C-alpha cells in the first residue's frame, strides 16, 4: 500500500511539473492583473456607494436636528400657554426625532468606518497592482 501511495505522489508531482512548464507566466500575470483591476474597480464603486450613504445619513441627521430644535420652540410655546395635552404630544414627537437623529448619526459613523477600511484596502490593492504591472514590463 505504501508503495502505491509513493508512486501516486511521484506521478502527481511529475504531472504538476509538466503543467508548470506548459503554463506561460506572462499570460498568468496578465490574467492576475486583469482580475486585480476588476477588483479595484469594484472597490471604487463600493467606495462611491459608501460616500453617498454617509452623505444621506449626514443629511438625515441635520434634518432631525432641525426638527428637534423646532419642536423645542413649539414646546416652549405650549408650556407658556399652559397647554399640557399639546406639550405631551410634542415631547413624544421630540423623543422620536431624537431617536431618528441618533440612528442617522450611528449610520453616518458606521459608513465612515467602512469607508476608511475600504479605502485602505483599495490603496493596498492599487500598490500591489502597480507592482504586478512593473513585473510584467
C-alpha angles and dihedrals in degrees: 000000000000090000092055090048090052093049090049092052091047092049092047091049091051092049091050091049091051091048091049090055092047095051114085112228092209092056092047091048092050090050091050089050091051091049093048091047090053091048091050090050089052091049091052091050090050090049089054091050091049091050090054091046091050091048093050091049091050090050091050089049092053092046092051091046090054090047091053090050091050092048089050090056092047090048091053089052092050093049091049090050090047093238102151096171093054091042091056090051091049092049090054091049090047092053091049091050090049090052091050090049091052090048091051090048091051091049091050092050092047091050090049091053092048090047093053092049093047092047089052091051091047091052090051091048091048090052092048091048091051089050092051092048089051090053090051092052 
